[in-house]
Amino acid sequence: MDAGAWDFEGGSGWWVLAVAAVLALAVPALAAAEPYGALFTGAAFTENTDLQEKLELGALTAADGTIKGLHVSTAAVYGGKLGYFFEPRVLEGNFGLELEAYHFSADVDAQTARFSGTIGGAPFNGDLRVVSSDIEVTAVALNALYRYPLGMNEAFPRGRFQPYVGAGLGAFIGRLSTTTTPLDVNKDIHDTATRLGGQFLGGVRVFLTRNIGVFAEYKFVKTQTFEFNFKVPGTVFGGVPITETARDRTELTGHHLTAGISFHW
């Protein structure tokens, strides 16, 4: 499968809702507006995930099934935003659009997990030792936002305190790095895949000056299913040449807590 192909399996209602949220806010009247840029960092808490794996050694299917409930390590997340709030007031607040890019890891340490499927063609449902693997994710997303100004005065005409909510869609570029397992000499392997992802977010911004603010934000992130494919030659059983072929499929669901600084014009 082409690593850049979109995968639209399952959860169609969720994706339609996210698309509608962005499109409904994406075309407000173009008028005097407030552009801004921001930088942020924080922590990414990725939920435990299932991994669908198919492993072949030559013509033999060594394993085919699902590894359930893999624990994913908490990692740092960092990125930047470019945004634009439109001046026409709606329910005393403002709509805006925001383009953001950020990076985080979803690493799986070596652990014992439940496997359900077949091993060597025979049914198997039990615990297996799983090798470590690293998933690096870079996201580029477009968010539609709504903010509500509080504490407006002459010094802060747009409000000194600005709670906000939003929803967005974006491209999530995942790179899985791991090692071969059955070969006599294990090798480092990796593959990259791009999938659609959606997010819902909320936060509050506090202005230190008329043009500089700090903010804290929560973000819920969910991607479609990544598929990573590996094919590497090697040897087994004391030097017998063989090709190891593997396919790993997983989706990521996470919660990001971040803080940052923004500059408004």
TISELO-249350 format. One record per residue: residue in three letters; chain; x, y, z of N, C-alpha, C in turn. Coordinates in steps of 0.001 Angstrom, whole numbers. Layout:
N
{'ala' 'A' {X Y Z} {X Y Z} {X Y Z}};
...
// end
This chain:
265
{'met' 'A' {851 -1196 0} {0 0 0} {883 1241 0}};
{'asp' 'A' {496 2265 -780} {1221 3519 -810} {1146 4176 552}};
{'ala' 'A' {2305 4509 1108} {2330 5060 2462} {1613 6384 2558}};
{'gly' 'A' {1412 7066 1413} {752 8346 1474} {-734 8268 1223}};
{'ala' 'A' {-1281 7082 1039} {-2700 6969 716} {-3548 7253 1935}};
{'trp' 'A' {-4745 7829 1686} {-5675 8052 2785} {-6447 6788 3065}};
{'asp' 'A' {-6734 6555 4351} {-7497 5386 4782} {-8762 5890 5453}};
{'phe' 'A' {-9936 5624 4856} {-11187 6134 5384} {-12015 5037 6018}};
{'glu' 'A' {-11373 4086 6696} {-12099 2995 7318} {-12699 3435 8641}};
{'gly' 'A' {-13956 3094 8853} {-14586 3189 10171} {-14727 4599 10689}};
{'gly' 'A' {-15621 4781 11657} {-15786 6041 12348} {-16224 7179 11460}};
{'ser' 'A' {-17002 6906 10384} {-17340 7941 9422} {-18119 9077 10072}};
{'gly' 'A' {-18992 8767 11020} {-19758 9815 11673} {-18867 10808 12391}};
{'trp' 'A' {-17835 10305 13050} {-16892 11181 13773} {-16208 12135 12814}};
{'trp' 'A' {-15758 11601 11667} {-15044 12433 10697} {-15981 13447 10046}};
{'val' 'A' {-17196 13063 9742} {-18152 13999 9156} {-18395 15168 10100}};
{'leu' 'A' {-18515 14888 11398} {-18723 15937 12390} {-17548 16906 12413}};
{'ala' 'A' {-16337 16383 12387} {-15153 17240 12417} {-15050 18084 11148}};
{'val' 'A' {-15332 17465 9981} {-15298 18202 8712} {-16319 19328 8743}};
{'ala' 'A' {-17528 19026 9196} {-18581 20031 9235} {-18206 21191 10144}};
{'ala' 'A' {-17553 20880 11275} {-17167 21933 12216} {-16186 22911 11588}};
{'val' 'A' {-15238 22376 10783} {-14264 23254 10129} {-14921 24049 9010}};
{'leu' 'A' {-15683 23372 8146} {-16262 24041 6998} {-17276 25098 7406}};
{'ala' 'A' {-18002 24855 8491} {-19020 25805 8915} {-18416 27135 9332}};
{'leu' 'A' {-17139 27106 9755} {-16503 28325 10249} {-15432 28858 9315}};
{'ala' 'A' {-15204 28165 8221} {-14046 28476 7392} {-14260 29631 6443}};
{'val' 'A' {-15517 30126 6290} {-15746 31160 5296} {-16524 32337 5892}};
{'pro' 'A' {-16059 32920 6995} {-16722 34123 7478} {-16396 35306 6587}};
{'ala' 'A' {-17137 36393 6753} {-16883 37575 5929} {-15473 38085 6192}};
{'leu' 'A' {-14754 38367 5109} {-13401 38882 5234} {-13479 40365 5592}};
{'ala' 'A' {-13076 40706 6769} {-13123 42086 7219} {-11864 42365 8012}};
{'ala' 'A' {-11830 43516 8681} {-10696 43810 9534} {-10533 42676 10534}};
{'ala' 'A' {-9316 42202 10712} {-9119 41000 11510} {-7856 41122 12344}};
{'glu' 'A' {-7619 40086 13154} {-6493 40067 14083} {-5609 38852 13803}};
{'pro' 'A' {-4500 39023 13100} {-3576 37903 12886} {-2697 37688 14114}};
{'tyr' 'A' {-2187 36455 14266} {-1310 36161 15389} {-427 34960 15059}};
{'gly' 'A' {641 34832 15805} {1524 33673 15743} {1795 33190 17161}};
{'ala' 'A' {2100 31911 17308} {2291 31352 18651} {3268 30185 18608}};
{'leu' 'A' {3909 29956 19743} {4757 28798 19962} {4271 28101 21225}};
{'phe' 'A' {4360 26760 21258} {3865 26041 22434} {4645 24749 22650}};
{'thr' 'A' {4560 24241 23868} {5153 22954 24208} {4340 22350 25351}};
{'gly' 'A' {4519 21045 25570} {3759 20379 26620} {3965 18886 26587}};
{'ala' 'A' {2932 18151 26998} {3020 16694 27091} {1918 16048 26261}};
{'ala' 'A' {2282 14937 25606} {1338 14145 24811} {1101 12821 25525}};
{'phe' 'A' {-149 12579 25907} {-538 11341 26578} {-1323 10491 25574}};
{'thr' 'A' {-661 9496 24995} {-1304 8639 24003} {-1916 7431 24695}};
{'glu' 'A' {-3176 7146 24381} {-3871 6027 25008} {-3280 4693 24551}};
{'asn' 'A' {-3460 3652 25403} {-3063 2305 25003} {-3725 1958 23671}};
{'thr' 'A' {-3019 1214 22840} {-3508 957 21494} {-3364 -510 21126}};
{'asp' 'A' {-4176 -959 20173} {-4056 -2302 19613} {-3223 -2230 18334}};
{'leu' 'A' {-2436 -3253 18103} {-1593 -3336 16915} {-1939 -4597 16145}};
{'gln' 'A' {-2415 -4424 14906} {-2665 -5562 14030} {-1369 -5886 13289}};
{'glu' 'A' {-908 -7121 13426} {394 -7483 12859} {294 -8761 12044}};
{'lys' 'A' {953 -8729 10890} {1109 -9929 10077} {2585 -10068 9751}};
{'leu' 'A' {3167 -11199 10145} {4594 -11440 9969} {4784 -12692 9131}};
{'glu' 'A' {5535 -12550 8040} {5801 -13673 7146} {7297 -13890 7023}};
{'leu' 'A' {7704 -15155 7044} {9083 -15559 6800} {9084 -16384 5520}};
{'gly' 'A' {9471 -15745 4430} {9353 -16419 3142} {7886 -16698 2846}};
{'ala' 'A' {7552 -17955 2563} {6172 -18338 2285} {5390 -18700 3534}};
{'leu' 'A' {6044 -18713 4696} {5402 -19106 5949} {4851 -17879 6669}};
{'thr' 'A' {3568 -17933 7070} {2988 -16881 7902} {3308 -17210 9358}};
{'ala' 'A' {4282 -16491 9901} {4735 -16777 11265} {3722 -16306 12303}};
{'ala' 'A' {3088 -15160 12064} {2106 -14628 13009} {1123 -13755 12266}};
{'asp' 'A' {-138 -13835 12666} {-1182 -13020 12047} {-2286 -12802 13084}};
{'gly' 'A' {-2352 -11584 13633} {-3360 -11322 14653} {-3228 -9933 15230}};
{'thr' 'A' {-3769 -9755 16432} {-3821 -8443 17069} {-3149 -8503 18431}};
{'ile' 'A' {-2215 -7568 18644} {-1600 -7380 19958} {-2417 -6312 20656}};
{'lys' 'A' {-2987 -6644 21807} {-3985 -5782 22426} {-3420 -4986 23608}};
{'gly' 'A' {-3874 -3727 23688} {-3589 -2898 24850} {-2136 -2548 25055}};
{'leu' 'A' {-1411 -2246 23984} {-9 -1852 24130} {91 -518 24866}};
{'his' 'A' {973 -471 25847} {1185 770 26596} {2091 1694 25798}};
{'val' 'A' {1659 2948 25637} {2419 3954 24887} {2962 4981 25875}};
{'ser' 'A' {4228 5307 25739} {4879 6224 26680} {4408 7660 26486}};
{'thr' 'A' {4347 8401 27594} {4090 9840 27540} {5319 10533 26957}};
{'ala' 'A' {5079 11556 26134} {6198 12208 25452} {5952 13708 25371}};
{'ala' 'A' {7002 14442 25030} {6888 15883 24824} {6210 16157 23483}};
{'val' 'A' {5485 17273 23420} {4918 17757 22172} {5307 19228 22046}};
{'tyr' 'A' {5616 19673 20829} {5992 21076 20624} {5586 21490 19214}};
{'gly' 'A' {5321 22770 19041} {4900 23227 17725} {4647 24714 17677}};
{'gly' 'A' {3986 25139 16589} {3694 26550 16378} {2366 26728 15671}};
{'lys' 'A' {1843 27955 15744} {543 28282 15150} {628 29616 14412}};
{'leu' 'A' {-168 29734 13346} {-445 31000 12695} {-1957 31117 12601}};
{'gly' 'A' {-2523 32212 13139} {-3975 32306 13194} {-4498 33657 12786}};
{'tyr' 'A' {-5839 33728 12732} {-6519 34912 12215} {-7911 34948 12815}};
{'phe' 'A' {-8181 35918 13675} {-9522 36085 14240} {-10253 37193 13481}};
{'phe' 'A' {-11508 36923 13114} {-12301 37865 12360} {-13047 38802 13313}};
{'glu' 'A' {-13140 40082 12925} {-13703 41094 13802} {-15214 41008 13993}};
{'pro' 'A' {-16019 40684 12997} {-17465 40669 13258} {-17800 39801 14455}};
{'arg' 'A' {-18513 40344 15433} {-18853 39622 16645} {-20035 38688 16408}};
{'val' 'A' {-19957 37500 16979} {-21048 36531 16962} {-21261 36088 18405}};
{'leu' 'A' {-22436 36389 18955} {-22712 36064 20356} {-21636 36637 21264}};
{'glu' 'A' {-21206 37864 20940} {-20211 38617 21710} {-18786 38076 21561}};
{'gly' 'A' {-18611 37015 20786} {-17275 36455 20594} {-16819 36576 19154}};
{'asn' 'A' {-15680 35912 18838} {-15100 35958 17499} {-14806 34557 16982}};
{'phe' 'A' {-15016 34378 15684} {-14566 33164 15010} {-13176 33410 14438}};
{'gly' 'A' {-12423 32317 14295} {-11098 32433 13709} {-10659 31141 13056}};
{'leu' 'A' {-9593 31242 12293} {-8954 30090 11672} {-7508 30043 12130}};
{'glu' 'A' {-6983 28826 12271} {-5639 28656 12806} {-4960 27488 12105}};
{'leu' 'A' {-3783 27742 11558} {-2961 26685 10979} {-1857 26355 11978}};
{'glu' 'A' {-1736 25076 12339} {-708 24710 13303} {62 23479 12833}};
{'ala' 'A' {1281 23380 13300} {2126 22207 13059} {2760 21826 14387}};
{'tyr' 'A' {2789 20518 14675} {3402 20080 15929} {3958 18671 15768}};
{'his' 'A' {4801 18279 16712} {5510 16998 16651} {5463 16337 18025}};
{'phe' 'A' {5232 15024 18037} {5275 14262 19283} {5641 12818 18972}};
{'ser' 'A' {5953 12055 20015} {6300 10649 19883} {5234 9789 20546}};
{'ala' 'A' {5072 8576 20031} {4177 7584 20636} {4947 6272 20710}};
{'asp' 'A' {5935 6216 21602} {6853 5086 21670} {6273 3941 22494}};
{'val' 'A' {6545 2726 22027} {6124 1516 22727} {7383 814 23243}};
{'asp' 'A' {7553 755 24552} {8699 62 25131} {8483 -1453 25072}};
{'ala' 'A' {9572 -2208 25170} {9458 -3667 25216} {8566 -4055 26391}};
{'gln' 'A' {7596 -4931 26138} {6607 -5284 27155} {5934 -6600 26799}};
{'thr' 'A' {5211 -7144 27749} {4411 -8340 27515} {2969 -7916 27284}};
{'ala' 'A' {2357 -8409 26195} {996 -8017 25856} {228 -9225 25330}};
{'arg' 'A' {-1092 -9092 25309} {-1973 -10175 24866} {-2030 -10225 23348}};
{'phe' 'A' {-1830 -11424 22796} {-1903 -11623 21352} {-3052 -12571 21042}};
{'ser' 'A' {-3865 -12189 20062} {-4981 -13031 19645} {-4917 -13200 18135}};
{'gly' 'A' {-4763 -14446 17675} {-4659 -14711 16251} {-4075 -16081 16008}};
{'thr' 'A' {-3150 -16162 15056} {-2485 -17431 14760} {-979 -17244 14790}};
{'ile' 'A' {-294 -18280 15210} {1163 -18341 15168} {1541 -19625 14458}};
{'gly' 'A' {2268 -19485 13358} {2624 -20650 12557} {1399 -21371 12005}};
{'gly' 'A' {298 -20637 11832} {-926 -21224 11304} {-1851 -21819 12358}};
{'ala' 'A' {-1409 -21887 13604} {-2220 -22470 14676} {-2825 -21369 15528}};
{'pro' 'A' {-4076 -21503 15963} {-4696 -20484 16808} {-3900 -20267 18091}};
{'phe' 'A' {-3807 -18994 18488} {-3078 -18666 19713} {-3762 -17473 20371}};
{'asn' 'A' {-3964 -17590 21675} {-4527 -16483 22448} {-3822 -16468 23805}};
{'gly' 'A' {-2805 -15629 23901} {-2011 -15607 25124} {-1038 -14453 25124}};
{'asp' 'A' {-153 -14432 26123} {803 -13346 26277} {2042 -13590 25420}};
{'leu' 'A' {2547 -12506 24819} {3776 -12537 24035} {4666 -11376 24453}};
{'arg' 'A' {5957 -11562 24305} {6908 -10481 24546} {7000 -9649 23274}};
{'val' 'A' {6790 -8337 23403} {6785 -7426 22265} {8052 -6589 22295}};
{'val' 'A' {8727 -6479 21151} {9935 -5659 21081} {9545 -4188 21076}};
{'ser' 'A' {10470 -3315 21435} {10197 -1880 21471} {10081 -1326 20053}};
{'ser' 'A' {9310 -282 19924} {9174 409 18650} {8905 1881 18928}};
{'asp' 'A' {9347 2732 18016} {9196 4178 18169} {8331 4718 17040}};
{'ile' 'A' {7322 5503 17384} {6501 6179 16387} {6672 7685 16576}};
{'glu' 'A' {7212 8335 15565} {7336 9790 15556} {6215 10350 14683}};
{'val' 'A' {5486 11336 15199} {4340 11884 14478} {4509 13387 14302}};
{'thr' 'A' {4348 13842 13063} {4305 15267 12751} {2935 15576 12160}};
{'ala' 'A' {2243 16549 12726} {895 16892 12291} {864 18317 11750}};
{'val' 'A' {89 18509 10673} {-210 19843 10139} {-1718 19928 10044}};
{'ala' 'A' {-2335 20830 10815} {-3795 20854 10942} {-4337 22270 10801}};
{'leu' 'A' {-5579 22356 10323} {-6314 23614 10237} {-7448 23564 11251}};
{'asn' 'A' {-7470 24529 12164} {-8477 24584 13217} {-9445 25739 12981}};
{'ala' 'A' {-10706 25516 13273} {-11708 26575 13354} {-11966 26855 14832}};
{'leu' 'A' {-11911 28129 15228} {-11955 28498 16645} {-13087 29485 16927}};
{'tyr' 'A' {-13510 29475 18186} {-14412 30503 18694} {-13884 30930 20059}};
{'arg' 'A' {-13727 32253 20233} {-13230 32773 21505} {-14230 33771 22083}};
{'tyr' 'A' {-14173 33903 23392} {-15076 34828 24082} {-14228 35776 24934}};
{'pro' 'A' {-14327 37090 24689} {-13478 38040 25425} {-14033 38370 26799}};
{'leu' 'A' {-13151 38408 27777} {-13492 38803 29143} {-12486 39865 29595}};
{'gly' 'A' {-12925 40741 30463} {-12032 41771 30990} {-11667 42822 29965}};
{'met' 'A' {-12637 43246 29139} {-12352 44265 28137} {-12263 45646 28792}};
{'asn' 'A' {-11270 46413 28377} {-11113 47795 28826} {-10303 48539 27777}};
{'glu' 'A' {-9944 49749 28079} {-9225 50559 27093} {-7875 49959 26740}};
{'ala' 'A' {-7194 49374 27729} {-5878 48774 27477} {-5983 47445 26732}};
{'phe' 'A' {-7105 46718 26936} {-7299 45412 26303} {-8675 45390 25630}};
{'pro' 'A' {-8787 46031 24466} {-10105 46158 23814} {-10684 44834 23342}};
{'arg' 'A' {-9855 43810 23177} {-10363 42494 22767} {-10500 41551 23972}};
{'gly' 'A' {-10323 42087 25161} {-10433 41274 26363} {-9065 40814 26836}};
{'arg' 'A' {-8843 40909 28137} {-7559 40432 28662} {-7562 38919 28831}};
{'phe' 'A' {-8731 38339 29063} {-8871 36886 29222} {-9741 36368 28077}};
{'gln' 'A' {-9272 35332 27398} {-9984 34816 26223} {-10088 33293 26278}};
{'pro' 'A' {-11140 32737 26878} {-11382 31292 26723} {-11793 31000 25286}};
{'tyr' 'A' {-11423 29815 24777} {-11738 29468 23390} {-11908 27963 23243}};
{'val' 'A' {-12626 27587 22193} {-12810 26185 21823} {-12640 26078 20316}};
{'gly' 'A' {-12405 24860 19833} {-12242 24692 18394} {-12182 23239 17981}};
{'ala' 'A' {-12161 23045 16675} {-12036 21716 16082} {-11198 21844 14831}};
{'gly' 'A' {-10501 20756 14478} {-9629 20823 13316} {-9417 19487 12642}};
{'leu' 'A' {-8903 19569 11428} {-8526 18407 10632} {-7116 18609 10124}};
{'gly' 'A' {-6386 17496 9922} {-5040 17651 9424} {-4428 16367 8923}};
{'ala' 'A' {-3223 16508 8395} {-2427 15371 7953} {-1470 14977 9069}};
{'phe' 'A' {-1472 13691 9419} {-604 13159 10464} {403 12218 9800}};
{'ile' 'A' {1663 12586 9868} {2740 11827 9236} {3427 11005 10315}};
{'gly' 'A' {3271 9672 10241} {3848 8785 11243} {5029 8010 10699}};
{'arg' 'A' {6065 7882 11500} {7243 7095 11128} {7493 6057 12217}};
{'leu' 'A' {7320 4781 11868} {7526 3685 12816} {8917 3109 12629}};
{'ser' 'A' {9678 3051 13712} {11015 2452 13710} {11031 1303 14705}};
{'thr' 'A' {11535 150 14286} {11628 -1009 15166} {12771 -1897 14679}};
{'thr' 'A' {12785 -3148 15104} {13802 -4088 14660} {13131 -5375 14199}};
{'thr' 'A' {13811 -6101 13304} {13336 -7432 12926} {13446 -8336 14153}};
{'thr' 'A' {12662 -9422 14150} {12683 -10289 15341} {13169 -11710 15089}};
{'pro' 'A' {12695 -12441 14075} {13100 -13849 13969} {14474 -14060 13331}};
{'leu' 'A' {15060 -13044 12717} {16318 -13230 12007} {17469 -13482 12978}};
{'asp' 'A' {18498 -14169 12459} {19673 -14443 13279} {20314 -13146 13776}};
{'val' 'A' {20414 -12176 12879} {20967 -10865 13227} {19868 -9832 13004}};
{'asn' 'A' {19350 -9268 14098} {18273 -8295 13972} {18762 -7020 13291}};
{'lys' 'A' {17855 -6400 12524} {18176 -5188 11785} {17172 -4103 12139}};
{'asp' 'A' {17647 -2854 12102} {16759 -1712 12295} {15945 -1491 11031}};
{'ile' 'A' {14639 -1320 11177} {13757 -1104 10040} {12817 53 10355}};
{'his' 'A' {12295 700 9313} {11362 1807 9519} {10510 2002 8276}};
{'asp' 'A' {9360 2635 8466} {8469 2977 7362} {7662 4208 7769}};
{'thr' 'A' {7174 4948 6770} {6418 6179 6997} {5058 6082 6330}};
{'ala' 'A' {4025 6572 7015} {2671 6596 6468} {2001 7905 6868}};
{'thr' 'A' {1105 8387 6014} {370 9619 6276} {-1118 9316 6315}};
{'arg' 'A' {-1791 9804 7357} {-3219 9564 7508} {-3931 10841 7958}};
{'leu' 'A' {-5230 10871 7734} {-6064 11965 8188} {-6273 11862 9692}};
{'gly' 'A' {-6323 13008 10357} {-6598 13025 11779} {-7501 14192 12131}};
{'gly' 'A' {-8200 14063 13233} {-9070 15128 13711} {-8743 15482 15138}};
{'gln' 'A' {-9145 16688 15552} {-8858 17114 16913} {-9903 18118 17391}};
{'phe' 'A' {-10157 18076 18701} {-10982 19056 19383} {-10120 19688 20469}};
{'leu' 'A' {-10258 20980 20657} {-9368 21670 21584} {-10111 22758 22349}};
{'gly' 'A' {-9558 23118 23479} {-10083 24202 24295} {-8980 24776 25156}};
{'gly' 'A' {-9080 26045 25446} {-8036 26660 26249} {-8421 28051 26700}};
{'val' 'A' {-7454 28727 27294} {-7654 30107 27718} {-6363 30880 27483}};
{'arg' 'A' {-6529 32098 26977} {-5378 32972 26721} {-5476 34180 27649}};
{'val' 'A' {-4336 34555 28228} {-4258 35722 29096} {-3238 36677 28503}};
{'phe' 'A' {-3645 37924 28288} {-2749 38902 27680} {-1903 39595 28748}};
{'leu' 'A' {-590 39593 28515} {342 40293 29395} {451 41750 28993}};
{'thr' 'A' {413 41984 27678} {356 43329 27109} {-732 43309 26040}};
{'arg' 'A' {-924 44412 25381} {-1946 44484 24330} {-1676 43493 23210}};
{'asn' 'A' {-392 43154 22979} {-25 42321 21833} {600 40980 22183}};
{'ile' 'A' {855 40717 23454} {1519 39472 23847} {654 38742 24869}};
{'gly' 'A' {371 37480 24599} {-424 36678 25508} {226 35340 25799}};
{'val' 'A' {-177 34717 26884} {222 33344 27202} {-1058 32515 27257}};
{'phe' 'A' {-937 31228 26951} {-2139 30399 26904} {-1841 28989 27384}};
{'ala' 'A' {-2891 28343 27874} {-2854 26923 28239} {-3968 26241 27445}};
{'glu' 'A' {-3687 25021 26951} {-4622 24381 26016} {-4671 22871 26224}};
{'tyr' 'A' {-5877 22332 26097} {-6088 20882 26041} {-6530 20508 24638}};
{'lys' 'A' {-6009 19383 24133} {-6357 18928 22786} {-6599 17418 22799}};
{'phe' 'A' {-7730 17012 22217} {-8018 15596 21998} {-7721 15288 20540}};
{'val' 'A' {-6898 14256 20308} {-6424 13931 18964} {-6767 12482 18632}};
{'lys' 'A' {-7244 12255 17415} {-7511 10888 16962} {-7153 10790 15484}};
{'thr' 'A' {-6380 9766 15129} {-5985 9556 13737} {-6727 8367 13147}};
{'gln' 'A' {-6738 8311 11827} {-7169 7087 11178} {-6056 6048 11281}};
{'thr' 'A' {-6282 4872 10757} {-5362 3754 10962} {-4114 3891 10084}};
{'phe' 'A' {-2963 3947 10731} {-1693 3913 10008} {-1403 2476 9568}};
{'glu' 'A' {-768 2324 8419} {-273 1019 7998} {1197 1150 7628}};
{'phe' 'A' {2031 352 8298} {3467 356 8064} {3876 -1006 7504}};
{'asn' 'A' {4675 -992 6447} {5087 -2226 5781} {6607 -2336 5763}};
{'phe' 'A' {7095 -3544 6041} {8529 -3797 6088} {8852 -5049 5272}};
{'lys' 'A' {9994 -5032 4598} {10471 -6199 3872} {11998 -6155 3884}};
{'val' 'A' {12609 -7159 4528} {14057 -7131 4686} {14618 -8546 4571}};
{'pro' 'A' {15671 -8744 3791} {16301 -10065 3691} {17200 -10331 4883}};
{'gly' 'A' {17358 -11610 5222} {18229 -11995 6322} {18429 -13496 6337}};
{'thr' 'A' {18830 -14002 7479} {19041 -15446 7630} {18403 -15923 8930}};
{'val' 'A' {17967 -17184 8934} {17433 -17826 10134} {17973 -19242 10210}};
{'phe' 'A' {17775 -19846 11368} {18112 -21259 11553} {19531 -21570 11085}};
{'gly' 'A' {20467 -20776 11607} {21862 -21067 11341} {22340 -20695 9959}};
{'gly' 'A' {21776 -19669 9363} {22301 -19164 8104} {21434 -19393 6887}};
{'val' 'A' {20246 -19951 7029} {19352 -20163 5884} {18813 -18810 5440}};
{'pro' 'A' {19009 -18408 4159} {18517 -17101 3701} {16994 -17074 3628}};
{'ile' 'A' {16419 -15941 4044} {14957 -15811 4042} {14613 -14321 4069}};
{'thr' 'A' {13432 -13990 3620} {12969 -12599 3647} {11871 -12446 4689}};
{'glu' 'A' {12056 -11496 5590} {11032 -11195 6594} {10151 -10065 6069}};
{'thr' 'A' {8854 -10317 6036} {7878 -9319 5598} {6890 -9080 6729}};
{'ala' 'A' {6646 -7818 7047} {5746 -7502 8155} {4825 -6353 7766}};
{'arg' 'A' {3607 -6394 8296} {2659 -5297 8153} {2087 -4984 9531}};
{'asp' 'A' {2223 -3730 9957} {1709 -3285 11251} {661 -2208 11014}};
{'arg' 'A' {-491 -2340 11679} {-1583 -1371 11551} {-2031 -913 12941}};
{'thr' 'A' {-2117 407 13115} {-2577 945 14396} {-3092 2358 14202}};
{'glu' 'A' {-3978 2784 15081} {-4424 4171 15114} {-4007 4775 16446}};
{'leu' 'A' {-3951 6099 16505} {-3503 6781 17714} {-4615 7680 18246}};
{'thr' 'A' {-4853 7580 19544} {-5786 8454 20241} {-5043 9061 21422}};
{'gly' 'A' {-5083 10381 21525} {-4272 10994 22568} {-4863 12266 23136}};
{'his' 'A' {-4221 12728 24206} {-4616 13936 24920} {-3364 14775 25113}};
{'his' 'A' {-3398 16023 24644} {-2241 16903 24733} {-2541 18052 25694}};
{'leu' 'A' {-1642 18298 26613} {-1698 19453 27499} {-510 20343 27176}};
{'thr' 'A' {-784 21566 26742} {296 22437 26291} {136 23843 26851}};
{'ala' 'A' {1227 24591 26811} {1233 26000 27183} {2144 26728 26216}};
{'gly' 'A' {1841 28007 25980} {2662 28716 25003} {2510 30223 25118}};
{'ile' 'A' {3127 30897 24164} {3096 32361 24084} {2639 32746 22691}};
{'ser' 'A' {1823 33794 22606} {1301 34226 21308} {1551 35710 21118}};
{'phe' 'A' {1706 36095 19843} {1997 37481 19471} {903 37936 18510}};
{'his' 'A' {199 39030 18850} {-982 39477 18103} {-705 40857 17502}};
{'trp' 'A' {-1261 41065 16281} {-1045 42339 15596} {-2371 43067 15399}};
// end
